Amino acid sequence: MIQKLSPGRLLIQLTGLIYRWHMLAKQRHQLRTLSDEMLKDIGITRLDAEREAIRPFWDDRGIWR
């Protein structure tokens, strides 16, 4: 059954989605600034970090799982 959203609830959800996208873009940008030693500490390679950093902000695989 499809649930209808009130305009207020829709606005809240949209605001949350925009905030999530903003945070993803920020985090992906920050990955590029980490040193190789820092990346090693968190268990990813420079190549992994670059692959993540170039993904578009709306590419949020985790949100749809």
C-alpha positions, 0 to 999 in steps of 0.5 A: 500500500502506498502511503500519502505524505503530508506536505510537512512530512514530505518537506522533512524527508526532502530536507533530510535527503539533501542534508545526507547528500551534502554530508556524502559530498563533504566526506568524499571530498575529505577522503582526498585530503587524507594522507596515505598513512591516515588511509592505511589507519582506516583500512583503505588504499589511495585508489579506494579513496579516489574511487569513493571521492569521484562518486556523485553525491546522489550515489548513495548505495547504502540508503536503498539497501 
